[in-house]
Amino acid sequence: MRSRLIFGPLMIVLILGGMWLDQWVDAQPLPAWAVTPSRSTWPPGTCIFLICLLMSVWASRELAQMLIDKGITASKRIMTLAAVLGLVVSCLVPTGLNVVDTVAVVASAAVAVLAISIIFFSRHKTVEGVLAATGGALLAFVYLGLMFGFLLAIRREHSVWALLWTILVTKSCDIGAYFTGRAVGRHKLIPWLSPGKTWEGLAGGLALSAIVACLLLAWVIPPERSHWWMGILPGIILGLVGQAGDLFESVFKRDAGIKDSGHSLPGFGGVLDVLDSPLLAAPFAYWWLRLMDLQHAAAVSGG
């Protein structure tokens, strides 16, 4: 608990600092050689991309270690390459490409990961473990590449505050569930998978995520277009999806026979133990924000 109380606020400060820096860089002029007719300042998400890149590399090494602990052949280099490639193609595809070409780029990256993995893991002229190792590389490509890309997609299409809203709402469910569960938790949620989680904790977490979503709704939808209660449903869903992300990672950890994904963050475990909920919640947040934009555009054109 002491470590959580120390490192929790510290991580919040670092997140806020990263968001502020990204917004500041967004307004800075590009070098003369990089200026284009459509852009003269750094693109939104420049700092967020670097942060996600660092987290993706860090998390992919933890994921590789999980596979190794399970006795599965894995390479931290290949897992890292797969994760980075997934992140790059999910957020750096040129916006001028049409839909078919964009899908083709992402699919081609997945094929590249598949081919590189098969070649790498069979280099010793043996097929032992190639299937499982290749599956691990593709898992890193999707889980720590494409899913990270949704955080960048939110930042590319919206303000940095929309991204911060997504993270805070999702993580508030983790916080609410943890403290409510410790205080009044009695009925186990999924004892065979995550013995510490309770139904009472889940209820407390969802309540807090809904409250945070409502209080900070103006960060994503201007007050003239919204009412506070519009944050209740997305807050609850983000909380639920985030908890599902936590349980997904629990599946990986239980299968590997470990309690935490790592020991780099005192009181929290590894970086995957912190990222598991936002990674799964980010796709929902992106599409919900997209829906809000479409509804607003339809209302404006209809008016």
C-alpha positions as CSV (number, residue, x, y, z in Angstrom):
1,M,0.0,0.0,0.0
2,R,2.8,2.4,0.9
3,S,4.5,1.9,-2.5
4,R,1.1,2.4,-4.3
5,L,0.6,5.7,-2.5
6,I,4.0,6.9,-3.4
7,F,4.3,5.7,-7.0
8,G,0.6,6.2,-7.9
9,P,0.7,10.1,-7.6
10,L,4.2,10.1,-9.2
11,M,2.8,8.3,-12.3
12,I,-0.1,10.7,-12.4
13,V,2.4,13.6,-12.4
14,L,4.4,12.0,-15.2
15,I,1.3,11.4,-17.3
16,L,0.2,15.1,-16.8
17,G,3.7,16.2,-17.7
18,G,3.7,14.1,-20.9
19,M,0.3,15.5,-21.9
20,W,1.4,19.1,-21.3
21,L,4.6,18.5,-23.2
22,D,2.7,17.0,-26.2
23,Q,0.4,20.0,-26.3
24,W,3.3,22.4,-26.2
25,V,5.2,20.6,-28.9
26,D,2.1,20.6,-31.1
27,A,2.3,24.4,-31.3
28,Q,6.0,24.5,-32.1
29,P,7.2,25.2,-35.7
30,L,8.7,22.4,-37.8
31,P,12.3,22.7,-39.1
32,A,12.3,24.5,-42.5
33,W,13.1,21.3,-44.4
34,A,10.1,19.5,-42.9
35,V,7.4,22.2,-43.5
36,T,4.7,21.2,-46.0
37,P,1.8,23.1,-47.5
38,S,-0.6,21.4,-45.1
39,R,1.5,21.6,-41.9
40,S,4.0,24.0,-40.4
41,T,4.0,22.8,-36.8
42,W,4.7,19.5,-35.2
43,P,1.8,17.0,-35.6
44,P,-0.4,16.2,-32.6
45,G,0.8,13.2,-30.6
46,T,4.5,13.6,-31.3
47,C,5.5,13.2,-27.6
48,I,2.7,10.7,-27.0
49,F,4.1,8.6,-29.7
50,L,7.5,8.6,-28.1
51,I,6.0,7.7,-24.7
52,C,3.9,4.9,-26.3
53,L,7.0,3.6,-28.1
54,L,8.9,3.4,-24.9
55,M,6.0,1.7,-23.1
56,S,5.5,-0.7,-26.0
57,V,9.1,-1.8,-25.9
58,W,9.1,-2.2,-22.2
59,A,5.8,-4.1,-22.1
60,S,6.8,-6.4,-25.0
61,R,9.9,-7.6,-23.1
62,E,7.6,-8.4,-20.1
63,L,5.3,-10.3,-22.4
64,A,8.2,-12.2,-23.9
65,Q,9.3,-13.1,-20.4
66,M,5.9,-14.5,-19.6
67,L,6.1,-16.9,-22.5
68,I,9.6,-17.9,-21.5
69,D,8.4,-18.5,-17.9
70,K,5.7,-20.8,-19.4
71,G,8.4,-22.7,-21.3
72,I,7.5,-21.3,-24.7
73,T,10.2,-20.4,-27.1
74,A,10.2,-16.6,-27.4
75,S,12.6,-13.8,-28.4
76,K,12.5,-10.4,-26.7
77,R,14.0,-8.9,-29.9
78,I,11.3,-10.4,-32.2
79,M,8.5,-9.5,-29.7
80,T,9.8,-5.9,-29.5
81,L,10.1,-5.6,-33.3
82,A,6.5,-6.9,-33.7
83,A,5.1,-4.5,-31.1
84,V,7.0,-1.5,-32.5
85,L,5.9,-2.4,-36.1
86,G,2.3,-2.6,-35.0
87,L,2.5,0.7,-33.3
88,V,4.1,2.4,-36.2
89,V,1.7,1.2,-38.9
90,S,-1.3,1.9,-36.7
91,C,-0.5,5.6,-36.3
92,L,2.0,6.7,-38.9
93,V,0.2,5.6,-42.1
94,P,-0.2,8.6,-44.3
95,T,-3.6,10.2,-44.0
96,G,-3.8,10.6,-47.8
97,L,-4.1,6.9,-48.4
98,N,-7.5,5.5,-49.2
99,V,-9.2,2.9,-47.0
100,V,-8.2,-0.1,-49.0
101,D,-4.5,0.9,-49.1
102,T,-4.5,1.7,-45.4
103,V,-5.9,-1.8,-44.6
104,A,-3.3,-3.3,-46.9
105,V,-0.5,-1.5,-45.1
106,V,-1.6,-2.9,-41.7
107,A,-2.2,-6.3,-43.1
108,S,1.2,-6.3,-44.8
109,A,2.9,-5.5,-41.5
110,A,1.1,-8.5,-39.9
111,V,2.3,-10.7,-42.7
112,A,5.9,-9.4,-42.2
113,V,5.8,-10.3,-38.5
114,L,4.5,-13.7,-39.4
115,A,7.2,-14.4,-42.0
116,I,10.1,-12.9,-39.9
117,S,9.0,-15.0,-36.9
118,I,8.8,-18.3,-38.8
119,I,12.2,-17.6,-40.4
120,F,13.8,-16.5,-37.1
121,F,12.5,-19.4,-35.0
122,S,13.4,-22.1,-37.5
123,R,16.9,-20.7,-38.2
124,H,18.5,-23.7,-36.3
125,K,16.9,-26.1,-38.7
126,T,14.3,-27.3,-36.3
127,V,10.5,-26.7,-36.1
128,E,10.3,-27.2,-32.3
129,G,8.3,-24.4,-30.8
130,V,8.0,-22.3,-34.0
131,L,4.2,-22.3,-33.9
132,A,3.9,-21.0,-30.3
133,A,6.7,-18.5,-30.8
134,T,5.1,-17.1,-33.9
135,G,1.8,-16.8,-32.1
136,G,3.5,-14.9,-29.4
137,A,5.0,-12.4,-31.9
138,L,1.6,-11.8,-33.5
139,L,0.1,-11.3,-30.0
140,A,2.7,-8.6,-29.4
141,F,1.9,-7.0,-32.8
142,V,-1.8,-6.7,-31.9
143,Y,-1.7,-6.3,-28.1
144,L,1.2,-3.9,-27.7
145,G,1.2,-2.5,-31.2
146,L,-2.2,-2.0,-32.8
147,M,-4.0,-1.4,-29.4
148,F,-1.4,1.2,-28.4
149,G,-2.1,2.8,-31.8
150,F,-5.7,3.6,-30.6
151,L,-4.2,5.9,-28.0
152,L,-2.4,7.7,-30.8
153,A,-5.5,7.8,-32.9
154,I,-7.4,9.5,-30.2
155,R,-4.7,12.1,-29.9
156,R,-4.5,12.6,-33.7
157,E,-8.2,13.3,-34.0
158,H,-8.9,15.1,-30.7
159,S,-7.2,17.3,-28.1
160,V,-4.8,15.9,-25.6
161,W,-7.5,16.3,-22.9
162,A,-9.7,13.7,-24.7
163,L,-6.8,11.2,-24.3
164,L,-6.3,12.2,-20.7
165,W,-10.0,11.8,-20.1
166,T,-9.9,8.3,-21.5
167,I,-7.0,7.3,-19.3
168,L,-8.3,8.9,-16.1
169,V,-11.8,7.4,-16.5
170,T,-10.4,4.0,-17.1
171,K,-7.9,4.0,-14.3
172,S,-10.4,5.5,-11.9
173,C,-12.3,2.2,-12.1
174,D,-9.1,0.4,-11.1
175,I,-8.6,2.7,-8.2
176,G,-12.3,2.6,-7.1
177,A,-12.4,-1.2,-7.4
178,Y,-9.2,-1.6,-5.4
179,F,-10.2,0.5,-2.4
180,T,-13.9,-0.5,-2.4
181,G,-12.9,-4.2,-2.6
182,R,-10.4,-3.8,0.3
183,A,-13.1,-2.0,2.4
184,V,-16.3,-3.9,1.8
185,G,-15.4,-6.7,-0.7
186,R,-17.0,-10.0,0.3
187,H,-18.2,-11.8,-2.9
188,K,-15.5,-13.0,-5.2
189,L,-15.8,-11.9,-8.9
190,I,-13.8,-14.6,-10.6
191,P,-11.9,-16.5,-7.9
192,W,-10.2,-19.0,-10.3
193,L,-8.7,-16.2,-12.3
194,S,-8.3,-13.1,-10.1
195,P,-8.9,-14.0,-6.4
196,G,-8.6,-10.4,-5.2
197,K,-11.4,-9.0,-7.3
198,T,-14.9,-8.8,-5.8
199,W,-18.4,-7.8,-7.0
200,E,-18.4,-5.0,-4.5
201,G,-15.1,-3.7,-5.8
202,L,-16.4,-3.8,-9.4
203,A,-19.5,-1.8,-8.4
204,G,-17.3,0.8,-6.6
205,G,-15.0,1.1,-9.5
206,L,-17.7,1.6,-12.0
207,A,-19.3,4.2,-9.8
208,L,-16.1,6.1,-9.6
209,S,-15.4,5.9,-13.3
210,A,-18.9,7.2,-14.1
211,I,-18.4,10.1,-11.7
212,V,-15.0,11.0,-13.2
213,A,-16.4,10.8,-16.7
214,C,-19.2,13.2,-15.8
215,L,-17.0,15.6,-14.0
216,L,-14.5,15.8,-16.8
217,L,-16.9,15.5,-19.7
218,A,-16.2,19.1,-20.9
219,W,-12.7,17.9,-21.8
220,V,-14.2,15.9,-24.7
221,I,-17.5,17.5,-25.5
222,P,-18.0,21.3,-25.1
223,P,-20.6,22.2,-22.5
224,E,-22.9,23.8,-25.1
225,R,-23.2,20.3,-26.8
226,S,-23.5,18.1,-23.7
227,H,-25.1,17.6,-20.3
228,W,-23.2,16.1,-17.3
229,W,-25.2,12.9,-17.3
230,M,-24.0,12.1,-20.8
231,G,-20.8,10.8,-19.2
232,I,-22.5,8.1,-17.2
233,L,-22.8,5.5,-19.9
234,P,-19.4,5.9,-21.5
235,G,-17.8,6.1,-18.0
236,I,-19.4,2.8,-17.0
237,I,-18.5,1.1,-20.3
238,L,-14.9,2.3,-20.2
239,G,-14.6,1.0,-16.6
240,L,-16.0,-2.4,-17.6
241,V,-13.8,-2.7,-20.7
242,G,-10.8,-1.6,-18.6
243,Q,-11.6,-4.3,-16.0
244,A,-11.9,-6.8,-18.9
245,G,-8.4,-5.8,-20.0
246,D,-7.1,-6.4,-16.5
247,L,-8.7,-9.9,-16.5
248,F,-7.2,-10.6,-20.0
249,E,-3.8,-9.9,-18.6
250,S,-4.6,-12.1,-15.6
251,V,-5.1,-14.9,-18.0
252,F,-1.6,-14.5,-19.4
253,K,-0.1,-14.2,-15.9
254,R,-1.9,-17.2,-14.5
255,D,-1.0,-19.3,-17.5
256,A,2.7,-18.3,-17.0
257,G,2.4,-19.0,-13.3
258,I,3.3,-15.5,-12.1
259,K,1.6,-12.9,-10.0
260,D,2.8,-9.8,-11.7
261,S,4.2,-9.1,-15.2
262,G,7.3,-7.6,-13.7
263,H,8.8,-5.8,-10.7
264,S,9.8,-2.5,-12.2
265,L,7.0,-0.5,-10.6
266,P,6.9,-1.0,-6.9
267,G,3.4,-1.6,-5.6
268,F,2.1,-2.1,-9.1
269,G,4.2,-4.9,-10.6
270,G,5.3,-4.4,-14.2
271,V,4.3,-1.9,-16.8
272,L,1.8,-4.4,-18.3
273,D,0.0,-4.4,-14.9
274,V,-0.6,-0.7,-15.4
275,L,-1.3,-0.6,-19.1
276,D,-3.7,-3.6,-19.3
277,S,-6.9,-1.6,-18.7
278,P,-6.3,1.5,-20.9
279,L,-5.1,-0.7,-23.8
280,L,-8.4,-2.5,-24.1
281,A,-10.5,0.6,-23.3
282,A,-8.8,2.8,-26.0
283,P,-10.6,1.2,-29.0
284,F,-14.0,1.8,-27.3
285,A,-13.0,5.4,-26.4
286,Y,-11.9,6.1,-30.0
287,W,-15.2,4.9,-31.6
288,W,-17.3,6.6,-29.0
289,L,-15.5,9.9,-29.6
290,R,-15.9,9.3,-33.4
291,L,-19.7,8.7,-32.9
292,M,-20.0,11.9,-30.9
293,D,-18.3,13.8,-33.8
294,L,-20.6,12.2,-36.4
295,Q,-23.6,13.1,-34.4
296,H,-22.5,16.7,-34.0
297,A,-21.7,16.9,-37.7
298,A,-25.2,15.5,-38.6
299,A,-26.8,18.0,-36.2
300,V,-25.0,20.9,-37.7
301,S,-25.7,19.9,-41.3
302,G,-29.4,19.2,-40.4
303,G,-29.7,22.5,-38.7
